[in-house]
């Protein structure tokens, strides 16, 4: 799949939140009136109805909404609704994803925005391990969904979720590189120059932050901000220094983190994890890093585990990450015991 980047550099893509309710209501209003005759309901009345619906859906975890945004307004959206299937005696409970309210303002159509929002929604479905994604297309949109990998059945269009989201990257684990701390410091200065007004603190995290610990040669950077919602103000400045926001990657943790990534000469080189300063996400990742720095034997065990897992999950980055969960959990349990 292509990167989430519009032909128009002024358009960015992200997850919507409560602060977007007014704009999302406007898009829904315009979308409906393209094909329907206006009724007696005035927009202010509709807006209150929409905001109540949207807020309830977020509280209940029923929706993810991906949007395309210019500096002035939202110009497109895709809604992903979660459908819990009735339990079956022959299989584990599963969930489907229902794509709906897919709309791009007329002046932005044909620019690839709709395709990129659809890619983000499908990739989020991968992250959330949905069984499949369904959509009821209009007659005009059938070919669009076919090109996106959806296949018809007699009643609806569906897309099976197989493989990994957003393409495949090889899992490569290398010995510790003493240049990694220096590379972090260089990148920290660059990030501060771009979004320093919104940042409380920047930390080097992940395995490359632990002296002597081998890792995938990707610098993990944790950026603490006052409010997670401030990430919206950082998307464009970070784009200017090479970072792409990947909204689908936060689908399973939308209240905790926003993820950006950067490549150097076509190879992934940096991960940027933005979270609220002092949050559990912030504290836990620093605690894990500091524990490994202070306990080299456990750091060696972690390195050996990663070397063992890399060939088993060579083309499955999600599987590789999940296979490390037991070790990470055991370390966090030790940390909690030490704190108690």
C-alpha positions in Angstrom: 0.0 0.0 0.0 1.1 3.6 -0.5 1.9 5.9 2.3 -0.9 8.0 3.8 0.0 11.2 2.1 -2.3 13.2 -0.1 -1.1 14.7 -3.4 -2.0 18.0 -1.6 0.5 18.5 1.2 -1.9 20.7 3.0 -4.2 17.7 3.7 -3.3 15.5 6.7 -5.0 12.4 7.9 -5.8 11.5 11.5 -8.3 10.0 13.9 -11.2 12.3 14.8 -12.0 13.2 18.4 -14.7 15.0 20.4 -13.4 18.4 19.3 -14.2 17.5 15.7 -17.9 17.0 16.3 -19.1 20.3 14.7 -17.1 19.7 11.6 -18.1 16.0 11.3 -21.7 17.1 11.6 -21.2 19.6 8.8 -19.7 16.9 6.6 -22.6 14.5 7.4 -25.2 17.3 6.7 -23.6 18.1 3.3 -23.3 14.4 2.4 -26.9 13.8 3.1 -28.2 16.7 1.2 -26.3 15.7 -2.0 -28.9 13.0 -2.5 -31.8 13.8 -0.3 -34.4 16.6 -0.2 -33.9 18.9 2.8 -36.4 18.3 5.6 -37.8 20.5 8.3 -34.8 20.0 10.6 -32.6 23.0 10.9 -28.8 22.6 11.2 -28.6 23.7 14.9 -31.1 21.1 15.9 -29.3 18.5 13.8 -26.0 19.5 15.3 -27.1 18.8 18.9 -28.5 15.4 17.8 -25.3 14.5 16.0 -23.0 15.5 18.9 -25.0 13.4 21.3 -24.8 10.4 19.0 -21.1 10.9 18.3 -20.2 11.3 21.9 -22.1 8.2 23.0 -20.4 6.2 20.2 -17.0 7.2 21.4 -17.8 6.5 25.0 -19.0 3.0 24.1 -16.1 2.3 21.8 -18.4 1.7 18.8 -16.7 3.9 16.3 -13.4 5.1 14.9 -13.6 8.0 12.5 -10.7 8.9 10.1 -10.6 12.3 8.6 -8.7 14.3 6.0 -8.0 17.9 7.2 -6.7 21.1 5.6 -5.5 24.0 7.8 -9.0 25.4 7.5 -11.4 22.5 7.9 -12.2 18.8 7.6 -12.7 17.8 4.0 -13.3 14.1 4.1 -14.2 11.3 6.5 -14.6 7.5 6.8 -16.4 5.9 9.7 -15.5 2.4 10.9 -18.2 0.8 13.1 -17.6 -2.4 15.1 -20.1 -5.1 14.8 -20.0 -7.8 17.5 -21.2 -11.1 16.1 -23.5 -13.5 18.0 -21.3 -16.2 19.6 -21.2 -19.5 17.8 -20.6 -22.9 19.4 -18.0 -23.7 16.7 -15.8 -20.6 16.9 -14.5 -17.9 19.2 -16.4 -14.6 19.4 -15.5 -12.3 16.6 -16.0 -8.8 15.3 -16.6 -7.3 11.9 -16.0 -3.8 10.7 -18.7 -1.8 8.9 -17.5 1.1 6.8 -20.0 3.9 6.4 -20.4 7.6 5.9 -17.5 7.7 3.4 -17.5 11.2 2.0 -15.1 13.7 0.4 -16.1 17.3 -0.3 -16.6 17.9 -4.1 -13.6 20.1 -4.7 -11.3 17.5 -3.2 -12.6 14.5 -5.1 -10.2 12.8 -7.5 -7.1 13.7 -5.3 -6.8 10.2 -3.7 -8.1 11.4 -0.3 -10.9 8.8 -0.2 -8.5 6.0 -1.1 -6.0 6.9 1.6 -8.7 7.2 4.3 -10.1 3.8 3.2 -6.5 2.4 3.6 -6.3 3.8 7.1 -9.6 2.3 8.1 -8.7 -1.2 6.7 -5.3 -1.0 8.4 -7.0 -0.2 11.7 -9.2 -3.2 11.2 -6.0 -5.3 11.0 -4.6 -3.8 14.2 -7.9 -4.6 15.9 -8.0 -8.1 14.5 -11.4 -7.8 13.0 -12.4 -10.8 10.9 -13.5 -8.8 7.9 -14.7 -5.4 6.7 -18.0 -4.9 4.9 -19.4 -2.0 3.0 -22.7 -1.4 1.1 -21.5 0.5 -2.0 -23.5 2.8 -4.2 -23.6 1.8 -7.8 -21.1 4.5 -8.7 -18.6 3.3 -6.1 -18.5 -0.4 -6.9 -15.3 -0.2 -9.0 -13.6 1.9 -6.3 -14.1 -0.8 -3.7 -13.0 -3.5 -6.1 -9.8 -1.7 -6.8 -9.3 -1.5 -3.0 -9.5 -5.2 -2.6 -13.2 -5.7 -1.7 -15.0 -8.6 -3.3 -18.8 -8.9 -3.9 -21.1 -11.6 -2.6 -24.8 -11.8 -3.5 -25.9 -9.5 -0.7 -22.9 -7.2 0.2 -19.3 -6.4 -0.4 -16.7 -7.7 2.0 -13.0 -7.7 2.4 -11.2 -10.5 4.2 -8.5 -9.3 6.6 -5.4 -11.4 5.9 -1.7 -10.7 6.2 -0.3 -7.6 7.8 -1.7 -4.0 7.7 0.0 -1.4 5.5 2.3 -3.7 3.7 5.1 -6.0 5.0 8.5 -5.0 6.5 11.2 -7.5 7.4 12.1 -8.0 11.1 15.9 -7.5 11.4 17.6 -7.5 14.8 21.2 -6.2 15.0 23.9 -5.9 17.7 23.9 -2.8 19.8 25.2 0.3 17.8 27.0 2.9 20.0 25.8 5.6 17.5 22.2 5.1 18.6 22.2 7.6 21.5 23.9 10.2 19.2 21.2 9.6 16.5 18.5 10.2 19.2 20.1 13.5 20.3 20.2 14.7 16.7 16.6 13.8 16.2 15.5 15.3 19.5 16.9 18.6 18.5 15.1 18.4 15.1 11.8 17.6 16.8 12.2 20.4 19.3 12.8 22.9 16.5 9.6 21.7 14.8 7.1 21.3 17.7 8.9 22.5 20.8 6.1 24.8 21.7 3.8 21.8 22.3 6.4 19.5 24.0 7.0 19.0 27.7 9.8 16.4 27.4 11.4 14.1 24.8 12.9 10.7 25.8 14.8 8.0 24.0 12.9 4.7 24.7 12.9 1.2 23.3 15.8 -1.2 23.0 18.0 1.3 21.2 18.0 3.4 24.4 19.6 0.6 26.5 23.4 0.4 26.3 24.6 -3.0 25.0 21.1 -4.2 24.0 20.7 -5.3 20.4 17.5 -4.3 18.6 15.8 -3.5 15.3 17.9 -0.5 14.2 15.0 2.0 14.6 15.2 4.8 17.1 12.1 5.0 19.3 11.3 8.5 20.5 8.7 9.3 23.2 7.3 12.8 23.0 5.4 14.0 26.1 2.8 16.8 25.5 0.4 18.5 27.9 -2.7 17.2 26.1 -2.9 14.2 23.8 -5.2 16.2 21.6 -2.4 18.7 20.9 -1.0 16.1 18.5 -3.2 17.6 15.8 -1.1 20.8 15.9 2.1 18.7 15.4 1.1 16.7 12.3 2.2 19.3 9.7 5.4 20.5 11.4 6.5 16.9 11.8 5.7 16.2 8.2 8.2 19.0 7.3 11.0 17.1 9.0 10.1 13.7 7.5 7.5 12.2 9.9 4.4 10.6 8.6 1.4 10.2 11.0 -0.1 6.7 10.8 -3.6 7.0 12.4 -4.5 3.4 11.9 -1.7 2.3 14.3 -3.4 3.9 17.2 -6.8 2.2 16.6 -6.5 -0.1 19.6 -5.1 2.6 22.0 -6.7 5.9 20.9 -6.8 7.4 24.4 -3.1 6.7 25.0 -0.8 7.5 22.1 -0.4 8.9 18.6 2.2 7.3 16.3 4.5 8.9 13.7 7.2 7.2 11.6 10.1 8.3 9.6 12.3 6.7 6.9 15.8 7.5 5.9 16.9 6.7 2.3 13.7 4.5 2.0 14.4 2.5 5.2 12.4 2.9 8.4 14.7 4.7 10.9 12.6 6.4 13.6 9.4 5.8 15.5 7.8 8.7 17.4 5.3 7.9 20.1 3.3 11.0 21.3 1.5 10.7 24.6 0.5 12.9 27.5 3.4 13.7 29.8 3.1 11.8 33.1 0.5 9.4 31.7 0.6 5.6 32.3 2.0 5.2 28.7 4.7 7.8 29.5 5.7 6.3 32.8 5.6 2.6 31.9 7.8 3.0 28.9 10.4 4.9 30.9 10.2 2.4 33.7 10.8 -0.5 31.3 13.7 1.3 29.7 15.3 2.1 33.1 14.8 -1.4 34.4 16.8 -2.9 31.5 19.5 -0.3 31.9 19.9 -1.3 35.5 19.6 -5.0 35.0 21.9 -6.2 32.3 21.2 -9.9 32.8 17.5 -9.3 32.0 18.6 -7.1 29.1 20.7 -10.0 27.7 17.7 -12.3 28.1 15.6 -9.8 26.1 18.2 -9.6 23.4 18.4 -13.4 23.1 14.6 -13.6 22.9 14.5 -11.1 20.1 17.2 -12.9 18.2 15.2 -16.2 18.5 12.0 -14.5 17.4 13.3 -12.6 14.4 13.6 -15.5 12.0 10.3 -17.0 13.2 8.5 -13.7 12.5 10.7 -12.4 9.7 7.8 -10.9 7.7 5.3 -10.5 10.5 6.0 -7.4 12.6 2.8 -7.7 14.6 3.5 -11.3 15.4 7.0 -10.4 16.5 5.8 -7.7 18.8 3.1 -9.9 20.3 5.6 -12.7 20.9 7.6 -10.4 23.2 4.5 -9.6 25.4 5.2 -12.3 28.1 8.7 -11.0 28.7 7.6 -7.4 28.9 4.7 -8.3 31.2 7.1 -10.2 33.5 9.4 -7.1 33.7 6.5 -4.8 34.4 5.4 -7.2 37.2 8.9 -6.9 38.8 8.7 -3.2 38.6 5.4 -3.0 40.3 6.6 -5.2 43.1 9.7 -3.0 43.6 7.4 0.0 43.8 5.0 -1.5 46.3 
